[in-house]
Amino acid sequence: MADTARIEQFRKMAEADPENELGHFSLGKAYLDTGQSSLAIPCFGRVIELNANIAKVYQLLAAALLKENRRPEAIAQLCRGVEVAAAHGDLAPKNEMIRMLKELGAPVPESAAAPPQPVGQGQVLCSRCGRVGPQLPSPPFSKDLGREIHEKICADCWRAWIAMGTKVINELRLPLSDPQAQKIFDQHMREFLNL
């Protein structure tokens, strides 16, 4: 029952704003989590159309393709995903996709060993956009998540999240005084920022 409500919520979010990569990502993940991999595939494909720099989406798309017995397509997405992750310094999805490729007996792209971009004083290699950009002047809030954002997210992507966060609150009608709603909001923020 809760899964159906989540799927419907994310479907409405994606339909209300077709350019909302987070809505499509969340809908695809909800479909994948409930075993509806054939429905997850177009959602993840739309995320890549909107923002091809989110390494995690290639991993999830490949997982959905594998569940549908579409091995060659899954390998192609994993190879693209490894290249994106290597270019952006996304170690966790990169390592997971390399592991998946090895399990499938497929070659790992050479770019997996590419060196990260140099980061200067007051800059970060952004987990979301994959570019070196200006660092936030301070963590946006206390606790570990605020410090993680300060260390991994550029100021431009943080501003993009502020706009998207407002949409998430409004479209999902989240009362942030409710701890469960705050947890949902934080999950959307992590997914949008690729944390």
GROMACS elastic network, one bead per residue, 0.5 to 0.9 nm:
[ bonds ]
;  ai    aj funct       b0    kb
    1     4     6  0.52223   500
    1     5     6  0.64101   500
    1     6     6  0.87538   500
    2     5     6  0.51028   500
    2     6     6  0.61662   500
    2     7     6  0.86342   500
    3     6     6  0.50357   500
    3     7     6  0.61266   500
    3     8     6  0.85553   500
    3    30     6  0.74024   500
    3    31     6  0.88123   500
    3    33     6  0.88090   500
    3    34     6  0.72270   500
    4     7     6  0.51493   500
    4     8     6  0.61433   500
    4     9     6  0.85337   500
    5     8     6  0.50976   500
    5     9     6  0.60446   500
    5    10     6  0.86473   500
    6     9     6  0.50406   500
    6    10     6  0.62062   500
    6    11     6  0.84522   500
    6    27     6  0.82035   500
    6    30     6  0.71280   500
    7    10     6  0.52348   500
    7    11     6  0.59456   500
    7    12     6  0.85801   500
    7    26     6  0.84594   500
    7    27     6  0.60243   500
    7    28     6  0.87758   500
    7    30     6  0.59557   500
    7    31     6  0.69723   500
    8    12     6  0.61621   500
    8    13     6  0.85535   500
    8    27     6  0.84335   500
    9    12     6  0.53344   500
    9    13     6  0.63168   500
    9    14     6  0.88389   500
    9    27     6  0.83859   500
    9   171     6  0.85120   500
    9   172     6  0.68965   500
   10    14     6  0.61289   500
   10    15     6  0.84987   500
   10    23     6  0.57434   500
   10    24     6  0.73992   500
   10    25     6  0.88988   500
   10    26     6  0.63059   500
   10    27     6  0.50133   500
   10    28     6  0.88152   500
   10    30     6  0.81759   500
   10   172     6  0.83724   500
   11    14     6  0.51925   500
   11    15     6  0.60854   500
   11    16     6  0.84669   500
   11    23     6  0.73773   500
   11    24     6  0.77159   500
   11    26     6  0.88083   500
   11    27     6  0.60555   500
   12    15     6  0.50856   500
   12    16     6  0.58762   500
   12    17     6  0.85816   500
   12    23     6  0.84232   500
   12   171     6  0.82402   500
   13    16     6  0.52516   500
   13    17     6  0.64551   500
   13    18     6  0.83688   500
   13    20     6  0.78109   500
   13    22     6  0.88355   500
   13    23     6  0.54383   500
   13    24     6  0.80261   500
   13    27     6  0.86100   500
   13   167     6  0.88840   500
   13   168     6  0.81323   500
   13   171     6  0.63507   500
   13   172     6  0.76295   500
   14    17     6  0.54283   500
   14    18     6  0.54603   500
   14    19     6  0.77750   500
   14    20     6  0.61682   500
   14    21     6  0.78872   500
   14    22     6  0.80356   500
   14    24     6  0.54130   500
   14    25     6  0.88812   500
   14    26     6  0.88330   500
   14    27     6  0.75598   500
   15    18     6  0.55334   500
   15    20     6  0.87690   500
   15    23     6  0.84010   500
   15    24     6  0.87784   500
   16    20     6  0.85476   500
   16   171     6  0.84911   500
   17    20     6  0.53857   500
   17    21     6  0.89302   500
   17    23     6  0.80530   500
   18    21     6  0.78618   500
   18    23     6  0.83008   500
   18    24     6  0.80773   500
   18    46     6  0.89617   500
   19    22     6  0.88962   500
   19    23     6  0.86174   500
   19    24     6  0.86720   500
   19    46     6  0.88852   500
   19    47     6  0.87629   500
   19    50     6  0.67884   500
   20    23     6  0.53501   500
   20    24     6  0.66336   500
   20    25     6  0.87252   500
   20    47     6  0.82998   500
   20    50     6  0.80676   500
   20   164     6  0.81856   500
   21    24     6  0.52390   500
   21    25     6  0.59950   500
   21    26     6  0.85113   500
   21    46     6  0.74941   500
   21    47     6  0.50710   500
   21    48     6  0.83284   500
   21    49     6  0.88640   500
   21    50     6  0.61820   500
   21    51     6  0.72216   500
   21   192     6  0.78783   500
   22    26     6  0.59200   500
   22    27     6  0.83644   500
   22    47     6  0.76806   500
   22   164     6  0.83941   500
   22   168     6  0.89819   500
   22   188     6  0.71775   500
   22   189     6  0.88710   500
   22   191     6  0.70442   500
   22   192     6  0.57136   500
   23    26     6  0.52359   500
   23    27     6  0.60692   500
   23    28     6  0.85368   500
   23    43     6  0.89123   500
   23    47     6  0.87929   500
   23   168     6  0.86439   500
   23   188     6  0.88793   500
   24    27     6  0.50739   500
   24    28     6  0.60261   500
   24    29     6  0.85063   500
   24    42     6  0.88714   500
   24    43     6  0.51651   500
   24    44     6  0.67554   500
   24    45     6  0.89008   500
   24    46     6  0.68020   500
   24    47     6  0.60850   500
   25    28     6  0.51724   500
   25    29     6  0.61223   500
   25    30     6  0.85706   500
   25    40     6  0.88054   500
   25    43     6  0.64220   500
   25    44     6  0.59789   500
   25    46     6  0.83141   500
   25    47     6  0.60991   500
   25    57     6  0.73537   500
   25   191     6  0.79860   500
   25   192     6  0.86341   500
   26    29     6  0.50644   500
   26    30     6  0.60441   500
   26    31     6  0.85652   500
   26    43     6  0.86014   500
   26   188     6  0.77933   500
   26   191     6  0.80334   500
   27    30     6  0.50857   500
   27    31     6  0.61947   500
   27    32     6  0.85891   500
   27    40     6  0.72599   500
   27    43     6  0.67309   500
   27    44     6  0.86461   500
   28    31     6  0.51125   500
   28    32     6  0.61119   500
   28    33     6  0.85337   500
   28    36     6  0.89070   500
   28    37     6  0.81917   500
   28    39     6  0.71613   500
   28    41     6  0.69371   500
   28    42     6  0.77788   500
   28    44     6  0.58326   500
   28    60     6  0.85402   500
   28    61     6  0.86102   500
   29    33     6  0.59475   500
   29    34     6  0.85512   500
   29    40     6  0.67263   500
   29    43     6  0.85459   500
   29    44     6  0.82665   500
   29    60     6  0.75534   500
   30    33     6  0.50716   500
   30    34     6  0.62941   500
   30    35     6  0.87605   500
   30    36     6  0.84555   500
   30    40     6  0.78364   500
   31    34     6  0.52484   500
   31    35     6  0.63391   500
   31    37     6  0.62344   500
   31    38     6  0.83629   500
   31    39     6  0.63176   500
   31    40     6  0.52138   500
   31    41     6  0.89870   500
   32    35     6  0.51364   500
   32    36     6  0.53656   500
   32    38     6  0.83661   500
   32    39     6  0.78875   500
   32    40     6  0.56376   500
   32    41     6  0.85740   500
   32    60     6  0.80751   500
   32    63     6  0.84742   500
   32    64     6  0.65999   500
   33    36     6  0.74904   500
   33    37     6  0.83265   500
   34    37     6  0.81193   500
   35    38     6  0.86468   500
   35    40     6  0.89960   500
   35    64     6  0.88322   500
   35    67     6  0.86879   500
   36    39     6  0.56156   500
   36    40     6  0.64510   500
   36    64     6  0.84191   500
   37    41     6  0.63235   500
   37    61     6  0.87887   500
   37    63     6  0.82979   500
   37    65     6  0.72717   500
   37    66     6  0.89321   500
   37    67     6  0.65664   500
   37    68     6  0.68909   500
   38    41     6  0.56151   500
   38    42     6  0.78217   500
   38    64     6  0.70249   500
   38    65     6  0.77876   500
   38    67     6  0.83767   500
   38    68     6  0.67450   500
   39    42     6  0.63819   500
   39    43     6  0.71694   500
   39    64     6  0.89067   500
   40    43     6  0.52699   500
   40    44     6  0.63237   500
   40    45     6  0.86627   500
   40    60     6  0.88067   500
   40    61     6  0.75577   500
   40    64     6  0.67000   500
   41    44     6  0.53643   500
   41    45     6  0.61842   500
   41    46     6  0.87369   500
   41    60     6  0.87285   500
   41    61     6  0.59337   500
   41    62     6  0.86556   500
   41    64     6  0.61954   500
   41    65     6  0.69523   500
   42    46     6  0.61390   500
   42    47     6  0.87152   500
   42    61     6  0.88049   500
   43    46     6  0.51784   500
   43    47     6  0.64883   500
   43    48     6  0.89361   500
   43    61     6  0.87980   500
   44    47     6  0.50417   500
   44    48     6  0.64425   500
   44    49     6  0.87628   500
   44    57     6  0.61630   500
   44    58     6  0.76998   500
   44    60     6  0.75581   500
   44    61     6  0.57973   500
   45    48     6  0.52037   500
   45    49     6  0.63796   500
   45    50     6  0.88357   500
   45    57     6  0.84622   500
   45    58     6  0.87326   500
   45    61     6  0.74729   500
   46    50     6  0.63032   500
   46    51     6  0.86103   500
   47    50     6  0.51016   500
   47    51     6  0.59547   500
   47    52     6  0.73173   500
   47    54     6  0.83138   500
   47    57     6  0.73747   500
   48    51     6  0.50554   500
   48    53     6  0.75734   500
   48    54     6  0.74506   500
   48    57     6  0.73134   500
   48    58     6  0.79718   500
   49    52     6  0.62542   500
   51    54     6  0.65135   500
   51   129     6  0.85131   500
   52    55     6  0.78465   500
   52    57     6  0.87498   500
   52    58     6  0.89569   500
   52    84     6  0.79297   500
   53    57     6  0.89437   500
   53    81     6  0.86899   500
   53    84     6  0.60856   500
   53    85     6  0.78799   500
   53    87     6  0.89963   500
   53    88     6  0.77306   500
   53   128     6  0.70840   500
   53   129     6  0.60060   500
   53   130     6  0.66285   500
   54    57     6  0.58783   500
   54    58     6  0.75503   500
   54    81     6  0.82781   500
   54    84     6  0.74799   500
   54    85     6  0.77937   500
   54    88     6  0.89258   500
   54    90     6  0.89938   500
   54   127     6  0.83188   500
   54   128     6  0.64685   500
   54   129     6  0.75090   500
   54   130     6  0.83878   500
   54   192     6  0.88820   500
   54   193     6  0.88697   500
   54   194     6  0.66150   500
   55    58     6  0.56453   500
   55    59     6  0.69686   500
   55    80     6  0.86943   500
   55    81     6  0.53328   500
   55    82     6  0.73561   500
   55    83     6  0.85656   500
   55    84     6  0.57813   500
   55    85     6  0.51109   500
   55    86     6  0.88973   500
   55    88     6  0.83258   500
   55    90     6  0.70404   500
   55    93     6  0.63217   500
   55    94     6  0.74279   500
   55   128     6  0.88669   500
   55   194     6  0.80070   500
   56    59     6  0.51759   500
   56    60     6  0.63952   500
   56    61     6  0.86352   500
   56    81     6  0.75898   500
   56    85     6  0.81785   500
   56    90     6  0.86239   500
   56    92     6  0.86904   500
   56    93     6  0.55645   500
   56    94     6  0.83388   500
   56   191     6  0.89240   500
   56   194     6  0.73545   500
   57    60     6  0.50915   500
   57    61     6  0.59378   500
   57    62     6  0.84366   500
   57    81     6  0.79258   500
   58    61     6  0.50181   500
   58    62     6  0.60170   500
   58    63     6  0.85427   500
   58    74     6  0.87558   500
   58    77     6  0.56682   500
   58    78     6  0.61056   500
   58    79     6  0.87622   500
   58    80     6  0.73352   500
   58    82     6  0.83814   500
   58    84     6  0.89217   500
   58    93     6  0.87673   500
   58    97     6  0.84534   500
   59    62     6  0.52080   500
   59    63     6  0.62849   500
   59    64     6  0.87966   500
   59    74     6  0.87556   500
   59    77     6  0.75017   500
   59    78     6  0.62005   500
   59    81     6  0.66834   500
   59    82     6  0.87574   500
   59    93     6  0.68394   500
   59    94     6  0.85476   500
   59    96     6  0.76836   500
   59    97     6  0.60457   500
   59   100     6  0.87547   500
   60    64     6  0.62622   500
   60    65     6  0.86169   500
   61    64     6  0.51082   500
   61    65     6  0.61424   500
   61    66     6  0.85981   500
   61    74     6  0.73029   500
   61    77     6  0.71978   500
   61    78     6  0.84881   500
   62    66     6  0.60855   500
   62    67     6  0.86457   500
   62    70     6  0.87692   500
   62    71     6  0.83435   500
   62    73     6  0.74953   500
   62    75     6  0.70200   500
   62    76     6  0.83029   500
   62    77     6  0.58440   500
   62    78     6  0.61509   500
   62    97     6  0.87734   500
   63    66     6  0.51518   500
   63    67     6  0.63786   500
   63    68     6  0.88381   500
   63    74     6  0.71404   500
   64    67     6  0.51699   500
   64    68     6  0.64995   500
   64    69     6  0.89030   500
   64    70     6  0.87415   500
   64    74     6  0.80812   500
   65    68     6  0.50586   500
   65    69     6  0.63758   500
   65    70     6  0.51186   500
   65    71     6  0.67696   500
   65    72     6  0.89221   500
   65    73     6  0.68911   500
   65    74     6  0.53822   500
   66    70     6  0.54197   500
   66    71     6  0.55079   500
   66    72     6  0.88706   500
   66    73     6  0.83966   500
   66    74     6  0.60245   500
   66    75     6  0.88730   500
   67    70     6  0.75298   500
   67    71     6  0.88172   500
   68    71     6  0.82941   500
   69    72     6  0.89059   500
   69    74     6  0.88591   500
   70    73     6  0.56689   500
   70    74     6  0.62342   500
   70    75     6  0.88667   500
   71    75     6  0.61664   500
   71    76     6  0.86491   500
   71   104     6  0.84603   500
   72    75     6  0.51754   500
   72    76     6  0.62941   500
   72    77     6  0.87603   500
   73    76     6  0.50597   500
   73    77     6  0.62572   500
   73    78     6  0.86177   500
   74    77     6  0.51451   500
   74    78     6  0.61376   500
   74    79     6  0.86409   500
   75    78     6  0.50147   500
   75    79     6  0.61558   500
   75    80     6  0.86402   500
   75   100     6  0.86742   500
   75   101     6  0.67081   500
   75   104     6  0.79423   500
   75   106     6  0.71176   500
   76    79     6  0.51820   500
   76    80     6  0.62992   500
   76    81     6  0.85288   500
   77    80     6  0.50776   500
   77    81     6  0.59233   500
   77    82     6  0.85320   500
   78    82     6  0.60457   500
   78    83     6  0.86047   500
   78    94     6  0.89822   500
   78    97     6  0.57846   500
   78    98     6  0.77451   500
   78   100     6  0.78395   500
   78   101     6  0.69085   500
   78   108     6  0.89215   500
   79    82     6  0.51924   500
   79    83     6  0.64112   500
   79    84     6  0.87673   500
   79    97     6  0.79188   500
   79    98     6  0.83509   500
   79   101     6  0.79165   500
   79   107     6  0.85179   500
   79   108     6  0.68733   500
   79   109     6  0.61555   500
   80    83     6  0.52048   500
   80    84     6  0.62782   500
   80    85     6  0.86287   500
   80   109     6  0.85336   500
   81    84     6  0.50275   500
   81    85     6  0.59724   500
   81    86     6  0.83965   500
   81    93     6  0.81872   500
   81    94     6  0.72435   500
   81    97     6  0.72618   500
   82    85     6  0.50540   500
   82    86     6  0.59354   500
   82    87     6  0.84744   500
   82    93     6  0.78150   500
   82    94     6  0.51684   500
   82    95     6  0.81355   500
   82    97     6  0.63146   500
   82    98     6  0.69294   500
   82   108     6  0.80703   500
   82   109     6  0.71469   500
   82   111     6  0.76792   500
   82   112     6  0.60941   500
   83    86     6  0.51334   500
   83    87     6  0.61274   500
   83    88     6  0.86260   500
   83    94     6  0.81830   500
   83   109     6  0.70958   500
   83   110     6  0.84844   500
   83   111     6  0.57613   500
   83   112     6  0.61536   500
   83   114     6  0.87764   500
   84    87     6  0.51903   500
   84    88     6  0.62242   500
   84    89     6  0.85029   500
   84    90     6  0.82361   500
   84    94     6  0.83457   500
   84   130     6  0.82936   500
   85    88     6  0.51656   500
   85    89     6  0.57718   500
   85    91     6  0.68138   500
   85    92     6  0.86203   500
   85    93     6  0.67684   500
   85    94     6  0.52509   500
   85    95     6  0.89516   500
   85   112     6  0.79776   500
   85   130     6  0.82694   500
   86    89     6  0.52477   500
   86    90     6  0.64359   500
   86    91     6  0.73932   500
   86    94     6  0.66216   500
   86   111     6  0.66172   500
   86   112     6  0.53250   500
   86   113     6  0.71522   500
   86   114     6  0.62781   500
   86   115     6  0.79076   500
   86   116     6  0.74224   500
   87    90     6  0.79883   500
   87   111     6  0.79743   500
   87   112     6  0.83271   500
   87   114     6  0.71461   500
   87   115     6  0.81108   500
   87   116     6  0.67642   500
   87   117     6  0.78593   500
   87   130     6  0.68292   500
   87   131     6  0.86248   500
   88    91     6  0.86970   500
   88   116     6  0.73252   500
   88   117     6  0.80857   500
   88   125     6  0.72200   500
   88   126     6  0.73284   500
   88   127     6  0.65809   500
   88   128     6  0.81740   500
   88   129     6  0.74651   500
   88   131     6  0.66701   500
   88   132     6  0.89453   500
   89    94     6  0.83756   500
   89   115     6  0.86752   500
   89   116     6  0.60783   500
   89   117     6  0.82147   500
   89   125     6  0.73437   500
   89   126     6  0.83106   500
   89   127     6  0.71232   500
   89   130     6  0.70923   500
   90    93     6  0.61362   500
   90    94     6  0.61103   500
   90    95     6  0.86770   500
   90   127     6  0.64130   500
   90   130     6  0.82523   500
   90   194     6  0.86528   500
   90   195     6  0.89446   500
   91    94     6  0.50254   500
   91    95     6  0.59257   500
   91    96     6  0.84848   500
   92    95     6  0.53474   500
   92    96     6  0.62550   500
   92    97     6  0.86949   500
   93    96     6  0.50346   500
   93    97     6  0.60379   500
   93    98     6  0.84830   500
   94    97     6  0.52385   500
   94    98     6  0.61326   500
   94    99     6  0.85881   500
   94   112     6  0.76503   500
   95    98     6  0.50766   500
   95    99     6  0.61455   500
   95   100     6  0.86431   500
   96    99     6  0.50381   500
   96   100     6  0.62277   500
   96   101     6  0.86955   500
   97   101     6  0.61162   500
   97   102     6  0.85697   500
   98   101     6  0.50826   500
   98   102     6  0.62060   500
   98   103     6  0.86133   500
   98   107     6  0.89531   500
   98   108     6  0.63600   500
   98   109     6  0.87626   500
   98   112     6  0.82687   500
   99   102     6  0.51813   500
   99   103     6  0.62036   500
   99   104     6  0.86798   500
  100   103     6  0.50716   500
  100   104     6  0.62464   500
  100   105     6  0.86792   500
  100   106     6  0.87056   500
  101   104     6  0.50550   500
  101   105     6  0.62160   500
  101   106     6  0.51317   500
  101   107     6  0.67598   500
  101   108     6  0.65003   500
  102   106     6  0.57845   500
  102   107     6  0.70703   500
  102   108     6  0.73403   500
  103   106     6  0.76452   500
  104   107     6  0.89063   500
  107   110     6  0.89109   500
  108   111     6  0.84893   500
  108   112     6  0.72571   500
  109   112     6  0.57906   500
  109   113     6  0.84599   500
  110   113     6  0.61646   500
  110   114     6  0.75931   500
  111   115     6  0.87493   500
  112   115     6  0.87472   500
  115   118     6  0.88137   500
  116   119     6  0.87318   500
  116   125     6  0.85538   500
  117   125     6  0.74007   500
  117   131     6  0.80257   500
  117   132     6  0.72274   500
  118   125     6  0.82345   500
  118   132     6  0.78001   500
  119   122     6  0.84506   500
  119   123     6  0.59526   500
  119   124     6  0.61119   500
  119   125     6  0.64623   500
  119   132     6  0.63071   500
  119   133     6  0.84390   500
  120   123     6  0.54417   500
  120   124     6  0.76751   500
  120   132     6  0.84274   500
  121   124     6  0.84478   500
  121   135     6  0.89137   500
  122   133     6  0.85475   500
  122   134     6  0.61297   500
  122   135     6  0.54554   500
  122   136     6  0.82062   500
  122   137     6  0.81910   500
  123   126     6  0.88492   500
  123   132     6  0.63985   500
  123   133     6  0.53509   500
  123   136     6  0.84329   500
  123   151     6  0.89350   500
  123   154     6  0.74549   500
  124   127     6  0.87750   500
  124   131     6  0.81346   500
  124   132     6  0.54481   500
  124   133     6  0.56365   500
  124   134     6  0.63383   500
  124   135     6  0.55143   500
  124   136     6  0.88979   500
  124   150     6  0.84430   500
  124   151     6  0.65549   500
  124   152     6  0.60253   500
  124   153     6  0.66676   500
  124   154     6  0.60564   500
  125   128     6  0.89412   500
  125   129     6  0.85432   500
  125   130     6  0.63181   500
  125   131     6  0.56164   500
  125   133     6  0.65317   500
  125   134     6  0.89087   500
  125   135     6  0.88828   500
  125   151     6  0.85399   500
  125   152     6  0.64015   500
  125   153     6  0.72973   500
  125   154     6  0.73415   500
  126   129     6  0.57249   500
  126   130     6  0.50668   500
  126   131     6  0.56098   500
  126   132     6  0.60485   500
  126   133     6  0.67978   500
  126   135     6  0.88139   500
  126   151     6  0.84898   500
  126   152     6  0.52456   500
  126   154     6  0.53000   500
  126   157     6  0.79997   500
  126   193     6  0.87621   500
  127   130     6  0.55383   500
  127   131     6  0.80769   500
  127   152     6  0.57026   500
  127   153     6  0.59423   500
  127   154     6  0.82506   500
  127   193     6  0.67327   500
  127   194     6  0.58149   500
  127   195     6  0.67179   500
  128   131     6  0.82733   500
  128   152     6  0.83893   500
  128   153     6  0.67892   500
  128   154     6  0.82706   500
  128   157     6  0.69372   500
  128   192     6  0.74354   500
  128   193     6  0.50001   500
  128   194     6  0.51457   500
  128   195     6  0.77708   500
  129   132     6  0.85884   500
  129   153     6  0.84986   500
  129   154     6  0.83131   500
  129   157     6  0.71777   500
  129   193     6  0.84754   500
  129   194     6  0.87893   500
  131   154     6  0.83714   500
  132   135     6  0.89805   500
  132   154     6  0.75346   500
  133   153     6  0.83554   500
  133   154     6  0.52420   500
  133   155     6  0.72080   500
  133   156     6  0.77623   500
  134   137     6  0.87573   500
  134   153     6  0.87555   500
  134   154     6  0.54233   500
  134   155     6  0.57487   500
  134   156     6  0.77710   500
  135   138     6  0.81775   500
  135   150     6  0.67175   500
  135   151     6  0.75184   500
  135   152     6  0.82837   500
  135   153     6  0.70343   500
  135   154     6  0.50615   500
  135   155     6  0.56202   500
  135   156     6  0.89513   500
  136   139     6  0.68413   500
  136   140     6  0.78106   500
  136   149     6  0.85096   500
  136   150     6  0.58696   500
  136   151     6  0.84713   500
  136   153     6  0.77837   500
  136   154     6  0.64821   500
  136   155     6  0.51286   500
  136   156     6  0.89554   500
  136   158     6  0.81539   500
  137   140     6  0.86871   500
  137   150     6  0.79910   500
  137   155     6  0.85283   500
  138   141     6  0.84113   500
  138   146     6  0.88264   500
  138   147     6  0.83651   500
  138   150     6  0.64186   500
  139   142     6  0.68288   500
  139   143     6  0.89887   500
  139   145     6  0.87174   500
  139   146     6  0.50197   500
  139   147     6  0.53157   500
  139   148     6  0.80340   500
  139   149     6  0.67564   500
  139   151     6  0.82420   500
  140   145     6  0.89955   500
  140   146     6  0.54828   500
  140   147     6  0.78689   500
  140   149     6  0.75071   500
  140   150     6  0.71075   500
  141   144     6  0.89033   500
  141   145     6  0.78602   500
  141   147     6  0.77238   500
  142   145     6  0.75268   500
  142   146     6  0.53808   500
  142   147     6  0.70969   500
  143   146     6  0.56606   500
  143   147     6  0.66743   500
  143   148     6  0.89193   500
  144   147     6  0.51699   500
  144   148     6  0.60948   500
  144   149     6  0.86485   500
  145   149     6  0.61624   500
  145   150     6  0.85899   500
  145   190     6  0.89703   500
  146   149     6  0.51922   500
  146   150     6  0.62576   500
  146   151     6  0.87458   500
  147   151     6  0.62067   500
  147   152     6  0.86135   500
  148   151     6  0.51344   500
  148   152     6  0.59846   500
  148   153     6  0.79734   500
  148   195     6  0.83056   500
  149   152     6  0.52300   500
  149   153     6  0.51799   500
  149   154     6  0.83158   500
  149   158     6  0.82481   500
  149   193     6  0.83757   500
  149   195     6  0.82045   500
  150   153     6  0.60444   500
  150   154     6  0.78130   500
  150   155     6  0.87875   500
  151   154     6  0.84644   500
  152   193     6  0.89836   500
  152   195     6  0.81166   500
  153   156     6  0.83057   500
  153   157     6  0.64919   500
  153   158     6  0.65381   500
  153   193     6  0.72114   500
  153   195     6  0.88442   500
  154   157     6  0.55085   500
  154   158     6  0.63161   500
  154   159     6  0.88464   500
  155   158     6  0.50261   500
  155   159     6  0.62729   500
  155   160     6  0.86955   500
  156   159     6  0.52014   500
  156   160     6  0.63401   500
  156   161     6  0.87685   500
  157   161     6  0.61948   500
  157   162     6  0.87101   500
  157   193     6  0.73926   500
  158   161     6  0.50055   500
  158   162     6  0.63600   500
  158   163     6  0.89208   500
  158   193     6  0.78980   500
  159   162     6  0.50725   500
  159   163     6  0.66268   500
  159   164     6  0.87315   500
  160   163     6  0.53427   500
  160   164     6  0.62395   500
  160   165     6  0.84714   500
  161   165     6  0.55683   500
  161   166     6  0.83371   500
  161   189     6  0.71211   500
  161   192     6  0.70863   500
  161   193     6  0.73387   500
  162   165     6  0.50113   500
  162   166     6  0.63489   500
  162   167     6  0.88664   500
  163   166     6  0.53819   500
  163   167     6  0.67270   500
  163   168     6  0.89694   500
  164   167     6  0.50444   500
  164   168     6  0.62386   500
  164   169     6  0.87275   500
  164   189     6  0.86844   500
  164   192     6  0.84200   500
  165   169     6  0.61811   500
  165   170     6  0.85469   500
  165   185     6  0.76593   500
  165   188     6  0.80434   500
  165   189     6  0.71309   500
  166   169     6  0.51916   500
  166   170     6  0.61641   500
  166   171     6  0.84751   500
  167   170     6  0.51057   500
  167   171     6  0.57343   500
  167   172     6  0.80931   500
  168   171     6  0.53255   500
  168   172     6  0.57296   500
  168   173     6  0.77328   500
  168   174     6  0.77583   500
  168   185     6  0.72589   500
  168   188     6  0.77573   500
  169   172     6  0.55286   500
  169   173     6  0.54011   500
  169   175     6  0.76408   500
  169   176     6  0.81270   500
  169   185     6  0.73554   500
  170   174     6  0.68944   500
  171   174     6  0.80434   500
  173   181     6  0.89282   500
  174   177     6  0.86545   500
  174   178     6  0.80854   500
  174   181     6  0.54526   500
  174   182     6  0.76875   500
  174   184     6  0.83079   500
  174   185     6  0.76511   500
  175   178     6  0.57569   500
  175   179     6  0.88261   500
  175   181     6  0.60801   500
  175   182     6  0.77476   500
  176   179     6  0.70298   500
  176   180     6  0.83224   500
  176   181     6  0.56056   500
  176   182     6  0.51545   500
  176   183     6  0.88822   500
  176   185     6  0.79671   500
  177   180     6  0.88109   500
  177   181     6  0.75301   500
  177   182     6  0.72154   500
  178   181     6  0.52495   500
  178   182     6  0.62662   500
  178   183     6  0.87283   500
  179   183     6  0.61985   500
  179   184     6  0.87706   500
  180   183     6  0.50323   500
  180   184     6  0.63937   500
  180   185     6  0.86859   500
  181   184     6  0.50718   500
  181   185     6  0.61519   500
  181   186     6  0.85932   500
  182   186     6  0.60741   500
  182   187     6  0.85568   500
  183   186     6  0.50945   500
  183   187     6  0.61890   500
  183   188     6  0.87225   500
  184   187     6  0.50933   500
  184   188     6  0.63291   500
  184   189     6  0.86491   500
  185   188     6  0.51945   500
  185   189     6  0.62156   500
  185   190     6  0.87396   500
  186   190     6  0.61584   500
  186   191     6  0.85974   500
  187   190     6  0.51459   500
  187   191     6  0.62125   500
  187   192     6  0.85830   500
  188   191     6  0.50998   500
  188   192     6  0.60121   500
  188   193     6  0.84671   500
  189   192     6  0.51271   500
  189   193     6  0.60096   500
  189   194     6  0.82874   500
  189   195     6  0.83401   500
  190   193     6  0.52021   500
  190   194     6  0.57918   500
  191   195     6  0.63379   500
  192   195     6  0.78764   500
